[in-house]
C-alpha cells in the first residue's frame, strides 16, 4: 500500500479532461434516452408496475394543464413542496400532455448531476482520476439511469443536492458569486419539490461553511458571512424567518410522532417492506430498539435490497448494482479516512451533506424501494469518497477495469 504521506493530488483537468467529460455526459444522456424509448415502445412502466407515482404525476399534471388553458394563473398554483405537480402541468400546458416531455427533462437533469459530481470531486480533492471515476459512476450506475427515466421528481432532487454540495465545496475555497447563485438555485428546487430537505439544508449550510481551517481564514470568513447573509435575506423575504428558523421551529418534519407515523405508512405496503410490522420499528420506545432501527436503516441505505429474499422485478434489477457497490465499500471507508486527513477543509461539506441525507431518509422510511430511490441524493458524495479510495490505493477491481477502458490515466 502506498503511504498516504507520499500522495499528491493530480493536476486539474485540461483539454483532454474537458473532452472526456463532454463525451461522458453525451453518453449518459443517450443511455437514458435509450431507456426512455424502450419504456415507451414496450409500455414496460405500466405493464410491469415499475412506477405508479409516474402515472399520478401525469394525471395531476393533465388536470393542471387544463386549468391553465382555462385561464388559471401560475401564481395560483401550489409551488412549495408540490412543485413537481405544478411543473408537470406547466410543461403539459406549454407543449402537450405527453409524459415523454418530463422524461426528457428528467434525463437532462440527471445528466447535469454528472458534471456537478465531477466538479465537486475535482475541486474538493484536486484528484483528476477520482473526479473521472465519480463522474462515470453517476453517469452509468443503473439506479441513476433507471430513476431518471420516470416522471418522478428524484432527478431534480439529485441535481439539487449535488449542486448544493458542489457549491459549498467551492465557496469554502474562495467566494465566487456563481456558486452562491448555484447554492440558492439548489435550495429553491428543494423548496418546490421537498420542503423538508430545504429546511434541513438551511440548518446544514452554516455548519458546512464553518471556517475551522487556518488556511485563507479571512477569505473563508467573508465567504461564510456573505453566503449566510444572502440566504437569510431570501428566507426572511419569503416569510420563513432568518435561515428558515421560524418555519423549522413549527415544522412537523422534526416531530418524532410524525416521523413514526410516516414509517408506518411507508412500510405498510409493497414488496420492499423492511419490517413485517412497521409499528415494531418506532423511534423512542427504548434504546435497544433505536439502535437496531438505526443499524438496520444504515445497512439497507447502502445495500438497498434484501439479498436473501428478492420479491420484485425492481429488486432483481437492482441486484448487479448492489453487488458492485458492496464491493467498493472498503474503498469508501479508505476514501473517507484519506480525505478527512488530507482534505478536511473541503471534505467536510461533502461528508456532512451525504450524512444528512443518510440520516433523514434512514430515519423516516421502512421500505427498501423508497430508500433505494431517495438515497440517490447522497450517492454522488459517497461515490466521490469511494473514488478517492479507489484512485489512490489502486486496490479495487474497479480501478483495474477503469484503467483498461482508458477512463483513468
SULUR-V676542 format. One record per residue. OMEGA is omega as a letter, one per 20 degrees, with the letter a starting at -180 (* if undefined). Layout:
omega: {OMEGA:OMEGA}
This chain:
omega: {r:r:a:a:a:a:r:r:r:a:a:a:r:a:a:a:r:r:r:a:r:r:a:r:r:r:a:a:a:r:r:r:r:r:r:r:r:a:a:r:a:a:a:a:r:a:a:r:a:a:r:a:r:r:r:r:r:a:a:r:r:r:r:r:r:r:r:r:r:r:r:a:r:a:a:a:a:a:a:r:r:a:a:r:a:r:r:r:r:r:r:a:a:a:r:a:a:a:a:r:r:r:r:r:a:a:r:r:r:r:r:r:r:a:a:r:r:a:a:r:a:r:a:a:r:a:a:a:r:r:r:a:r:a:r:a:r:a:a:r:a:a:r:a:a:a:r:a:r:r:a:a:a:r:r:r:r:a:a:a:r:r:r:a:r:r:r:r:a:r:r:r:r:a:r:a:a:r:r:r:r:r:a:r:r:r:a:r:r:r:a:a:r:a:a:r:r:a:r:a:r:r:a:a:r:r:a:a:r:a:a:r:r:a:r:a:a:r:r:r:r:a:a:a:a:a:a:r:a:a:a:r:a:a:r:r:a:r:a:a:a:a:r:a:r:r:a:a:a:a:r:r:a:r:a:r:r:r:r:r:r:r:r:a:a:a:a:a:r:a:a:a:a:a:r:r:a:r:r:a:a:r:r:a:r:a:a:r:r:a:r:r:a:a:r:a:r:r:a:r:a:a:r:r:r:a:a:a:r:a:r:r:a:r:r:r:a:a:a:r:a:r:r:a:r:a:a:r:r:r:r:r:r:a:r:r:a:a:r:a:a:a:a:a:r:r:a:a:r:r:a:a:r:a:r:r:r:a:a:a:r:a:a:a:r:a:a:a:r:a:a:a:a:a:a:a:a:a:r:r:r:r:r:r:r:r:r:r:a:a:a:a:r:a:a:r:a:r:a:r:a:r:r:r:a:r:a:a:*}
